[in-house]
């Protein structure tokens, strides 16, 4: 009897401890330390962007691994036994070429090696669905590479100009502007061609962004700036070729894609020249580079589905130093300046993609809306409802890990900013007020602000 009493006491004590531990764990996972909620990856190292969400089921982990293999696959020209279909014109031959370690591409230093930088093309007007109008003979994206015996569409020359500025406390800073020139086109470009540089972005956390309820995104719209704060976020509305509907845009530098499967299949088609059930036509179909082979689709539906699932279920890394006193002061500066008006801190996800992503409290620091960023960042090329000055607010989670994982801290749509501070000082348009407030900060306040952003 005495023995049973002690056994019961032990079991009750263990149950109490377990309950406390479980409660603490659940409480922690909805704090900013865990920006992806239960999907957050807890360890920080050079492969932290490449990890699956830790709450995936065993079956989901198998599918994630299959998609991982597809993401790493290097494609070659047809005919071949495996991974065939590259080209005949393309930008890179694998996903990892643009998204190294599932992170962000660096800004290239030469047109001979553009890394993850590509160029969207269009001419004035809109297509049947309100999207950009393709350039005759070039389509909607420049392919600067080609298989042997086939001409690439054009080459790129790259140079930089630098301008010196000063913060109000006298501290100097420099902004670097890239200058792109398209040369040696296989046929002449139309005089009206519009060109938009776009750098390869990080891949982790995308499924969580896809799982945010549409109503929560639209709730932050203020197109006419009714509240008078100078911020007028606008949702992009884009064509989904699978559903045949106009939908809310979430992905891409101009929020010009609604679903990750469209983003994935579009990259396969435009970046590598691979056809699928989503985009069954070669990117070169109406051009002289078209190969004329009857081998489409070149990747099967399972390849696309697995690859999409991989991008949906990559974990967001845990935050660092989130309770550091300087970081907390920097957060206060971030909020006081009004950076949170576009970089919306948190959401609770909906459901439908994967049980692992459902009902997660996340901290991506983005509203996924379009904002006028001023003339200095303008590409002057519309993309559905986005005009030539507007860009989607990029999420900030993981931003401080780029130097560790990708070996650089290049930011903005074409990688021109060499660090977070330069990226801030490129802001204009709706963010001009915030930039001017940063310009007036003391050195200590700027340092705290940067420590906060780099802790995300």
C-alpha positions as CSV (number, residue, x, y, z in Angstrom):
1,X,0.0,0.0,0.0
2,X,2.8,2.3,0.9
3,X,4.6,1.4,-2.3
4,X,1.5,2.2,-4.4
5,X,1.1,5.5,-2.6
6,X,4.6,6.5,-3.6
7,X,4.1,5.3,-7.1
8,X,0.9,7.4,-7.4
9,X,2.7,10.4,-5.9
10,X,5.5,9.9,-8.5
11,X,3.0,9.6,-11.4
12,X,1.0,12.7,-10.3
13,X,4.2,14.7,-9.9
14,X,5.5,13.6,-13.3
15,X,2.1,14.5,-14.9
16,X,2.2,17.9,-13.2
17,X,5.7,18.5,-14.5
18,X,4.8,17.3,-18.0
19,X,1.7,19.6,-18.0
20,X,3.8,22.6,-16.9
21,X,6.4,21.7,-19.5
22,X,3.8,21.3,-22.2
23,X,2.1,24.6,-21.3
24,X,5.4,26.4,-21.3
25,X,6.3,24.9,-24.6
26,X,3.0,26.0,-26.2
27,X,3.3,29.4,-24.7
28,X,6.8,29.8,-26.1
29,X,5.8,28.7,-29.5
30,X,3.4,31.7,-29.9
31,X,6.1,34.2,-28.9
32,X,8.3,36.1,-31.3
33,X,11.1,33.8,-30.5
34,X,9.3,31.3,-32.7
35,X,8.3,33.3,-35.8
36,X,6.9,30.2,-37.6
37,X,5.0,28.9,-34.5
38,X,5.2,25.2,-34.2
39,X,6.9,25.0,-37.7
40,X,9.9,27.0,-36.4
41,X,13.4,25.4,-36.7
42,X,15.2,25.8,-33.3
43,X,18.9,25.6,-34.3
44,X,21.0,28.2,-36.0
45,X,23.7,27.1,-38.4
46,X,24.6,27.5,-42.0
47,X,21.9,25.1,-43.1
48,X,19.1,26.6,-41.1
49,X,17.1,27.7,-44.1
50,X,17.0,24.1,-45.5
51,X,15.2,22.4,-42.7
52,X,11.7,20.9,-42.9
53,X,9.1,22.2,-40.4
54,X,9.6,20.0,-37.3
55,X,5.9,19.3,-36.9
56,X,5.5,17.5,-40.2
57,X,4.0,14.0,-40.1
58,X,6.2,11.1,-41.3
59,X,4.3,10.9,-44.6
60,X,4.7,14.7,-45.1
61,X,8.4,14.5,-44.4
62,X,8.7,11.8,-47.1
63,X,7.0,14.2,-49.6
64,X,9.1,17.1,-48.4
65,X,12.3,15.1,-49.0
66,X,11.1,14.2,-52.5
67,X,10.6,17.9,-53.2
68,X,14.0,18.6,-51.8
69,X,15.5,16.3,-54.3
70,X,13.6,18.1,-57.1
71,X,14.8,21.4,-55.8
72,X,18.4,20.3,-56.1
73,X,18.0,18.5,-59.4
74,X,20.3,19.8,-62.2
75,X,18.5,19.7,-65.6
76,X,20.2,19.0,-69.0
77,X,19.1,19.3,-72.6
78,X,16.9,16.6,-74.2
79,X,17.2,13.8,-75.0
80,X,18.4,12.3,-71.7
81,X,17.5,9.5,-69.3
82,X,16.8,11.7,-66.4
83,X,16.3,15.5,-65.6
84,X,15.8,16.3,-69.3
85,X,14.2,19.3,-70.9
86,X,16.5,22.2,-70.1
87,X,16.1,25.1,-72.5
88,X,16.3,25.6,-75.3
89,X,16.7,29.1,-73.7
90,X,17.0,29.5,-69.9
91,X,18.4,31.4,-67.0
92,X,19.7,28.6,-64.7
93,X,19.6,24.8,-64.7
94,X,18.4,24.2,-61.1
95,X,16.3,25.8,-58.4
96,X,19.3,25.9,-56.1
97,X,21.3,28.0,-58.6
98,X,19.1,31.0,-57.7
99,X,18.1,30.0,-54.2
100,X,21.4,28.8,-52.7
101,X,20.7,26.9,-49.4
102,X,17.1,28.0,-49.9
103,X,18.2,31.5,-49.2
104,X,18.7,34.7,-51.1
105,X,20.8,35.3,-54.2
106,X,23.6,37.8,-54.0
107,X,23.7,40.8,-56.2
108,X,25.9,39.9,-59.2
109,X,29.0,41.9,-60.0
110,X,29.1,41.0,-63.7
111,X,26.6,40.4,-66.5
112,X,28.6,37.2,-67.3
113,X,27.3,35.6,-64.1
114,X,23.9,36.9,-63.1
115,X,23.5,34.3,-60.3
116,X,19.8,34.6,-59.2
117,X,19.1,37.9,-61.0
118,X,16.6,37.8,-63.9
119,X,14.7,40.4,-66.0
120,X,11.0,40.6,-66.6
121,X,10.0,42.1,-69.9
122,X,6.8,43.6,-71.3
123,X,5.5,46.3,-73.7
124,X,2.8,48.8,-72.9
125,X,-0.7,47.4,-72.5
126,X,-2.2,44.4,-70.8
127,X,-2.9,40.8,-71.8
128,X,-6.3,39.2,-71.8
129,X,-6.2,38.7,-68.0
130,X,-4.9,42.1,-67.0
131,X,-1.3,41.0,-66.7
132,X,1.9,42.3,-68.5
133,X,1.9,42.1,-72.3
134,X,4.7,39.9,-73.6
135,X,7.3,41.3,-75.9
136,X,7.1,39.7,-79.4
137,X,10.1,37.5,-79.9
138,X,11.1,37.6,-76.2
139,X,8.0,36.7,-74.1
140,X,7.7,37.9,-70.5
141,X,11.2,37.2,-69.3
142,X,14.7,37.5,-70.7
143,X,16.6,34.2,-71.0
144,X,20.3,35.1,-71.2
145,X,21.5,31.5,-71.7
146,X,20.8,28.8,-74.3
147,X,21.7,25.2,-75.2
148,X,24.6,24.7,-77.7
149,X,23.7,25.8,-81.2
150,X,20.9,28.1,-80.0
151,X,21.1,31.9,-79.6
152,X,20.3,33.3,-76.2
153,X,17.8,36.2,-76.2
154,X,20.4,38.8,-75.1
155,X,23.2,39.4,-72.8
156,X,23.5,41.9,-69.8
157,X,26.0,44.5,-69.0
158,X,26.2,45.6,-65.4
159,X,27.8,48.6,-63.8
160,X,27.3,50.6,-60.6
161,X,27.1,54.2,-59.5
162,X,27.5,55.4,-55.9
163,X,26.2,58.5,-54.2
164,X,27.3,59.8,-50.8
165,X,24.8,60.9,-48.1
166,X,25.0,61.9,-44.4
167,X,22.8,61.2,-41.4
168,X,21.8,64.2,-39.4
169,X,24.4,63.3,-36.7
170,X,27.1,63.6,-39.4
171,X,27.6,59.9,-40.0
172,X,28.2,59.3,-43.8
173,X,26.7,56.5,-45.8
174,X,26.7,55.5,-49.5
175,X,24.0,54.1,-51.7
176,X,25.0,51.9,-54.7
177,X,22.8,51.9,-57.8
178,X,23.1,49.1,-60.4
179,X,22.9,50.0,-64.0
180,X,21.7,47.3,-66.4
181,X,22.0,47.3,-70.1
182,X,20.7,44.6,-72.4
183,X,23.1,44.0,-75.3
184,X,23.5,41.7,-78.3
185,X,19.8,40.7,-78.6
186,X,19.2,37.9,-81.1
187,X,16.6,40.2,-82.7
188,X,16.1,43.9,-82.0
189,X,14.1,44.9,-78.9
190,X,11.0,47.0,-79.5
191,X,11.6,50.6,-78.6
192,X,8.9,50.5,-76.0
193,X,10.3,47.5,-74.1
194,X,10.0,47.7,-70.3
195,X,12.6,45.9,-68.2
196,X,12.4,44.9,-64.5
197,X,15.3,43.3,-62.6
198,X,14.2,40.7,-60.0
199,X,16.6,38.9,-57.6
200,X,16.0,35.3,-56.3
201,X,14.4,35.5,-52.9
202,X,14.6,33.2,-49.9
203,X,12.2,30.1,-50.0
204,X,11.6,29.3,-46.3
205,X,8.2,30.1,-44.7
206,X,6.3,30.4,-47.9
207,X,3.6,27.9,-47.0
208,X,2.8,30.0,-43.9
209,X,2.4,33.1,-46.0
210,X,0.1,31.1,-48.3
211,X,-1.9,30.0,-45.3
212,X,-2.6,33.6,-44.1
213,X,-6.4,34.2,-44.5
214,X,-7.2,36.5,-47.4
215,X,-9.4,38.6,-45.2
216,X,-6.5,39.3,-42.9
217,X,-4.4,40.6,-45.8
218,X,-7.2,42.7,-47.2
219,X,-8.0,44.2,-43.8
220,X,-4.7,46.1,-44.1
221,X,-5.6,47.7,-47.4
222,X,-6.0,51.5,-47.4
223,X,-5.8,52.4,-51.1
224,X,-7.2,55.9,-50.6
225,X,-5.2,56.4,-47.4
226,X,-8.4,57.0,-45.4
227,X,-6.5,57.1,-42.1
228,X,-4.2,59.8,-43.4
229,X,-1.0,58.2,-42.3
230,X,0.6,58.4,-45.8
231,X,0.5,54.6,-46.2
232,X,-1.9,53.2,-48.8
233,X,-1.3,49.5,-49.1
234,X,-3.0,47.8,-52.1
235,X,-3.6,44.1,-52.8
236,X,-2.6,42.9,-56.3
237,X,-5.2,40.8,-58.1
238,X,-3.7,38.3,-60.5
239,X,-4.6,35.5,-62.9
240,X,-4.4,31.9,-61.8
241,X,-4.1,29.7,-64.9
242,X,-5.2,26.6,-63.0
243,X,-8.4,28.0,-61.4
244,X,-9.0,30.3,-64.3
245,X,-9.8,33.0,-61.8
246,X,-8.5,36.4,-60.7
247,X,-7.1,35.9,-57.2
248,X,-5.2,37.8,-54.4
249,X,-1.5,38.0,-55.3
250,X,1.0,37.0,-52.5
251,X,4.2,35.9,-54.1
252,X,6.9,37.6,-56.2
253,X,8.4,41.1,-55.9
254,X,5.1,42.6,-57.2
255,X,2.8,40.1,-55.5
256,X,2.0,38.9,-59.1
257,X,1.4,35.3,-58.2
258,X,-1.4,33.9,-56.1
259,X,-0.4,30.3,-55.3
260,X,2.9,28.6,-54.7
261,X,2.2,25.9,-57.3
262,X,2.0,28.7,-59.9
263,X,5.2,30.3,-58.6
264,X,7.0,26.9,-58.8
265,X,5.7,25.9,-62.2
266,X,6.4,29.4,-63.5
267,X,10.0,29.3,-62.4
268,X,10.4,25.8,-64.0
269,X,9.0,27.2,-67.2
270,X,10.7,30.6,-67.5
271,X,13.9,30.1,-65.6
272,X,14.7,26.6,-66.9
273,X,12.5,26.1,-69.9
274,X,10.7,23.1,-68.4
275,X,7.1,22.4,-69.3
276,X,4.5,21.0,-66.9
277,X,0.7,20.5,-66.6
278,X,0.5,24.1,-65.2
279,X,2.5,25.7,-68.1
280,X,2.5,23.0,-70.9
281,X,4.0,25.3,-73.6
282,X,7.7,26.0,-74.1
283,X,8.8,29.5,-73.1
284,X,10.3,29.7,-76.6
285,X,7.3,28.4,-78.4
286,X,6.7,31.4,-80.7
287,X,10.4,32.0,-81.2
288,X,13.2,30.7,-83.5
289,X,14.8,28.9,-80.5
290,X,11.8,26.5,-80.1
291,X,13.1,22.9,-80.2
292,X,9.9,21.4,-81.8
293,X,10.2,18.2,-79.7
294,X,7.2,16.2,-78.7
295,X,8.3,15.6,-75.1
296,X,6.0,17.9,-73.2
297,X,5.3,18.0,-70.3
298,X,8.9,17.6,-69.4
299,X,8.3,17.2,-65.7
300,X,5.3,15.2,-64.4
301,X,2.6,16.4,-62.1
302,X,4.1,14.6,-59.1
303,X,7.4,16.4,-59.6
304,X,5.6,19.8,-59.5
305,X,3.4,18.8,-56.5
306,X,6.3,17.6,-54.4
307,X,8.4,20.6,-55.3
308,X,5.6,22.9,-54.3
309,X,5.1,21.0,-51.0
310,X,8.8,21.4,-50.3
311,X,8.5,25.2,-50.7
312,X,5.4,25.2,-48.5
313,X,7.0,23.2,-45.6
314,X,10.5,24.7,-45.2
315,X,10.9,25.9,-41.6
316,X,11.5,29.5,-40.5
317,X,14.5,29.7,-38.2
318,X,14.2,30.7,-34.6
319,X,14.9,34.3,-33.6
320,X,18.2,35.3,-31.9
321,X,18.6,37.6,-28.9
322,X,14.9,38.5,-29.0
323,X,14.9,39.5,-25.4
324,X,18.2,41.5,-25.6
325,X,17.8,45.0,-24.1
326,X,19.2,46.7,-27.2
327,X,17.0,44.6,-29.5
328,X,13.9,45.5,-27.4
329,X,14.8,49.2,-27.7
330,X,15.2,48.7,-31.4
331,X,11.8,47.3,-31.6
332,X,10.4,50.4,-29.9
333,X,12.2,52.5,-32.5
334,X,10.8,50.3,-35.3
335,X,7.2,50.8,-34.0
336,X,7.6,54.5,-33.2
337,X,8.9,55.3,-36.7
338,X,6.0,53.4,-38.2
339,X,7.9,50.6,-40.0
340,X,5.2,48.2,-38.8
341,X,2.6,50.0,-40.9
342,X,3.8,48.0,-43.9
343,X,5.9,45.3,-42.1
344,X,2.9,43.9,-40.2
345,X,4.3,41.8,-37.4
346,X,2.0,38.9,-36.9
347,X,-0.9,36.7,-38.2
348,X,-2.7,33.5,-37.2
349,X,-2.8,31.2,-40.3
350,X,-5.9,29.6,-41.6
351,X,-6.1,26.0,-42.7
352,X,-6.1,23.9,-45.9
353,X,-2.5,23.4,-47.0
354,X,-1.1,21.1,-44.4
355,X,-2.1,20.3,-40.8
356,X,1.4,21.4,-39.8
357,X,0.7,25.0,-41.1
358,X,-2.8,25.3,-39.7
359,X,-3.6,27.9,-37.0
360,X,-0.1,28.9,-36.4
361,X,0.8,32.3,-34.8
362,X,3.5,33.7,-37.0
363,X,5.7,36.8,-37.2
364,X,6.7,37.4,-40.8
365,X,6.7,41.2,-40.6
366,X,4.9,41.8,-43.9
367,X,1.5,42.9,-45.1
368,X,1.9,41.2,-48.5
369,X,0.5,44.4,-50.1
370,X,1.8,46.7,-52.7
371,X,3.3,50.1,-51.8
372,X,4.7,53.0,-53.8
373,X,8.4,53.0,-52.9
374,X,9.3,56.1,-54.8
375,X,11.1,57.0,-58.0
376,X,14.5,55.8,-57.0
377,X,13.3,52.1,-56.6
378,X,10.9,52.2,-59.5
379,X,11.2,49.8,-62.4
380,X,8.5,51.7,-64.4
381,X,6.9,48.4,-65.4
382,X,3.3,47.5,-64.4
383,X,2.4,44.0,-63.3
384,X,-1.4,43.4,-63.0
385,X,-2.5,46.1,-60.5
386,X,1.0,47.0,-59.5
387,X,2.3,50.2,-61.1
388,X,5.9,51.0,-62.0
389,X,6.6,52.4,-58.5
390,X,5.0,49.7,-56.4
391,X,6.5,46.7,-54.8
392,X,5.2,44.1,-52.3
393,X,6.4,44.4,-48.7
394,X,9.0,41.6,-48.3
395,X,8.8,39.5,-45.1
396,X,11.7,40.3,-42.6
397,X,11.9,36.9,-40.8
398,X,15.4,35.4,-41.1
399,X,16.9,38.6,-42.6
400,X,19.7,38.7,-40.1
401,X,20.9,35.2,-41.1
402,X,21.8,36.0,-44.7
403,X,25.4,36.7,-43.9
404,X,25.8,33.4,-42.1
405,X,23.9,31.3,-44.6
406,X,24.3,33.0,-47.9
407,X,27.6,35.0,-47.3
408,X,26.1,38.4,-48.0
409,X,23.4,40.8,-46.9
410,X,22.2,42.1,-50.3
411,X,18.6,43.3,-50.1
412,X,15.8,44.9,-52.2
413,X,14.3,43.7,-55.5
414,X,17.6,43.7,-57.4
415,X,20.1,43.3,-54.5
416,X,21.4,46.8,-54.6
417,X,21.4,47.4,-50.9
418,X,24.5,45.9,-49.2
419,X,22.9,45.8,-45.8
420,X,19.7,46.6,-43.8
421,X,20.6,50.2,-43.3
422,X,21.1,50.8,-47.0
423,X,17.8,49.1,-47.7
424,X,16.1,51.5,-45.4
425,X,17.7,54.5,-46.9
426,X,16.6,53.5,-50.4
427,X,12.9,53.7,-49.2
428,X,10.8,56.5,-50.7
429,X,7.3,57.2,-51.7
430,X,5.0,55.9,-49.0
431,X,8.0,55.2,-46.8
432,X,9.7,58.6,-47.2
433,X,8.5,59.7,-43.8
434,X,10.0,56.6,-42.1
435,X,13.3,57.1,-44.0
436,X,13.5,60.7,-42.9
437,X,12.9,59.6,-39.3
438,X,15.7,57.1,-39.5
439,X,18.0,59.8,-40.9
440,X,17.3,61.9,-37.7
441,X,18.1,59.0,-35.3
442,X,21.1,59.1,-33.0
443,X,23.9,56.5,-33.7
444,X,22.7,54.5,-30.7
445,X,19.1,54.4,-31.9
446,X,20.2,53.4,-35.4
447,X,22.3,50.6,-33.9
448,X,19.4,49.4,-31.7
449,X,17.0,49.5,-34.8
450,X,19.4,47.4,-36.8
451,X,20.0,44.9,-34.0
452,X,16.2,44.4,-33.8
453,X,15.7,43.9,-37.5
454,X,18.7,41.6,-37.7
455,X,17.3,39.5,-34.8
456,X,14.2,38.7,-36.9
